[in-house]
């Protein structure tokens, strides 16, 4: 891979990073004003950057092929419908918020696999904003940075994602989960259970056309809100389930997933605080079933991986993580057994699905 000096003929001035994330539980709840529980993973995006004296941006990414330098002028950002839009979106939104930028050269590398449900895009926008913050002394706190990250995707890229991923990239760390109320943006850090290994297994199926399906789910939630006369699905609780069941298909099931998933996040946080893995594990399986049957964002390969995990006596719980339509499964395994069990599940899964899975966590 080309280094910064080879690409730009000088040394970088700053280096910044942001992690990918795995969401433990609380899926498709953030844009409904609900709760989420992500944690950072070791895989991350790294940005080396040097300011320029003009208004040109030159940026190289090793995460895509062919890797080549792309350029544009600040103030002339035009969507190109590829990874450059995350960079252009950052400079466009920062400028619109009055943050003074000059041109820059940047080199991006990432170990977060694209389309894996582990938030490669937020780790890119957040690491880039961190690099710009130190290069240009921008007055940006970590929360504002996450909010700008969401706006980049909503307003420039055209994906109507929620706040979870940039919040996790900006504020989560590896030892704790970020218990976030996506409506108030209040958060608490909850230690990961001591008796378990966190496992993340990539299914080898990269999510395709996910933005379209994602936006459809979001629209369905909005339709459910209109019919139920609430602003957000967060305004409902399990006592509203009889009313929710009267909605037309599939809005009834979409709303049921969101309302029951919020309850599962609260129950999971309690179980984690009590270090009660026997209570926590079944919440993972219940969340998966709800995403598969009610929210319909799983795929057969991911369902197979979850069932293989269920057959392992050392796995407490497993579920699809992230937006869905491919991606990764998150599991909790008895402490000290995670990597070995993940490898066994991966092997059985590869034989039965023909896909190429990868154990991402625990990292070896
Ligand atoms: C994607 C989105 F970016 C998040 O905001 C969230 O909605 C998630 O899917 C599903 O929980 O990662």
Boltz pocket constraint, residues with backbone or C-beta under 6 A from the ligand:
constraints:
  - pocket:
      binder: B
      contacts: [[A, 23], [A, 26], [A, 27], [A, 28], [A, 29], [A, 30], [A, 31], [A, 117], [A, 119], [A, 161], [A, 162], [A, 163], [A, 164], [A, 165], [A, 322], [A, 323], [A, 324]]
      max_distance: 6.0
